[in-house]
Amino acid sequence: VVFAILPYFNTFKVIHTEDGDFISTEKVDDARKQMLYNLAFICGTFLVVASSRNLLQRLVGQHDFWKNNKWLRMMMSVPGAIVLESNIKKAASFKVNQLVRNARAIHKIAEYESTAGYETLLSRALLSFEKTSERREDFGGFFSTWKRLFSGKLFSEDGIWFTARLISGNVGQLTLCVFLISFFVNLQRSDFFQNELSKVAESEKWRLMAPLRYGLAVSEITIIIITLNYVPSTTRTVLLFRSGGIPSLHDARFWKLRVAVDQASLLFGTLFWGSLYTAILIGLFSMVFLA
């Protein structure tokens, strides 16, 4: 309420006068700021409704009236957490079923192989497993990961769980894209920029505007590419850790992963600030190169 809804109703400003300082709550009629007020009000309303819904579910979720009313359960429950938990259970069932199917396929191959009479079915199955142990399944990649994400297989079959930090970081990076566009538009409309631009001849203005717009476009593309690569990168790291590609437990190098574990919290900041600094530097280099 304080950070989202309140700015829509009041704009606090300290006014200095001869009689002293006082706070003005008069709203600014600027159209751009009015759009910001409306956006803050909409986002704040959604946040309050979501928080109230979650609180109500926690307080009365165990009541008999809640459990017996199907409509209330559908409207006031927390489907996101339930869906994520169900996907983990689906992934576990899928992996166990896949393990059983692979075992049945190996035994089926062993039954049809021509072997000496003294060999048992178990020994033939072990030989068949040894022959198929070199089979590999390609997984990962940028497009493959996003395809499985949108189809839901990344959650229900692979059992990947994205933390709230990763999702919040991606949202922050997308917000950064909007911020850069807004900053460029406000800079272009500012009195300082217009005064400096008026000093340039009409035939030469494009030499100033083209590098700025090109740098902005390159910066936006850079942020989008970084944002889209975080999910495939996280998925790849999780799968490497599961399959032994990243050392763990009995590996002699595992102790390196246990050093400075608290520094993992710094990754959340790098999602935003790393993208911002990268976009600014690449945008500046692009402008200088084009200029």
Rosetta blueprint (number, residue, H / E / L):
1 V L
2 V L
3 F L
4 A L
5 I L
6 L H
7 P H
8 Y H
9 F H
10 N L
11 T L
12 F L
13 K E
14 V E
15 I E
16 H E
17 T E
18 E L
19 D L
20 G E
21 D E
22 F E
23 I E
24 S E
25 T L
26 E L
27 K L
28 V L
29 D L
30 D L
31 A H
32 R H
33 K H
34 Q H
35 M H
36 L H
37 Y H
38 N H
39 L H
40 A H
41 F H
42 I H
43 C H
44 G H
45 T H
46 F H
47 L H
48 V H
49 V H
50 A H
51 S H
52 S H
53 R H
54 N H
55 L H
56 L H
57 Q H
58 R H
59 L H
60 V H
61 G L
62 Q L
63 H L
64 D H
65 F H
66 W H
67 K H
68 N H
69 N L
70 K H
71 W H
72 L H
73 R H
74 M H
75 M H
76 M H
77 S L
78 V L
79 P H
80 G H
81 A H
82 I H
83 V H
84 L H
85 E H
86 S H
87 N H
88 I H
89 K H
90 K H
91 A H
92 A H
93 S H
94 F H
95 K H
96 V H
97 N H
98 Q H
99 L H
100 V H
101 R H
102 N H
103 A H
104 R H
105 A H
106 I H
107 H H
108 K H
109 I H
110 A H
111 E H
112 Y H
113 E L
114 S L
115 T L
116 A L
117 G L
118 Y L
119 E L
120 T L
121 L H
122 L H
123 S H
124 R H
125 A H
126 L H
127 L H
128 S H
129 F H
130 E H
131 K H
132 T H
133 S L
134 E L
135 R L
136 R L
137 E L
138 D L
139 F L
140 G L
141 G L
142 F H
143 F H
144 S H
145 T H
146 W H
147 K H
148 R H
149 L H
150 F H
151 S H
152 G L
153 K H
154 L H
155 F H
156 S H
157 E L
158 D L
159 G L
160 I L
161 W L
162 F L
163 T L
164 A H
165 R H
166 L H
167 I H
168 S H
169 G H
170 N H
171 V H
172 G H
173 Q H
174 L H
175 T H
176 L H
177 C H
178 V H
179 F H
180 L H
181 I H
182 S H
183 F H
184 F H
185 V H
186 N H
187 L H
188 Q H
189 R H
190 S L
191 D H
192 F H
193 F H
194 Q H
195 N H
196 E H
197 L H
198 S H
199 K L
200 V L
201 A L
202 E H
203 S H
204 E H
205 K H
206 W H
207 R H
208 L H
209 M H
210 A H
211 P H
212 L H
213 R H
214 Y H
215 G H
216 L H
217 A H
218 V H
219 S H
220 E H
221 I H
222 T H
223 I H
224 I H
225 I H
226 I H
227 T H
228 L H
229 N H
230 Y H
231 V H
232 P H
233 S H
234 T H
235 T H
236 R H
237 T H
238 V H
239 L H
240 L H
241 F H
242 R H
243 S H
244 G L
245 G L
246 I L
247 P L
248 S L
249 L L
250 H L
251 D L
252 A L
253 R L
254 F H
255 W H
256 K H
257 L H
258 R H
259 V L
260 A L
261 V H
262 D H
263 Q H
264 A H
265 S H
266 L H
267 L H
268 F H
269 G H
270 T H
271 L H
272 F H
273 W H
274 G H
275 S H
276 L H
277 Y H
278 T H
279 A H
280 I H
281 L H
282 I H
283 G H
284 L H
285 F H
286 S H
287 M H
288 V H
289 F H
290 L H
291 A L
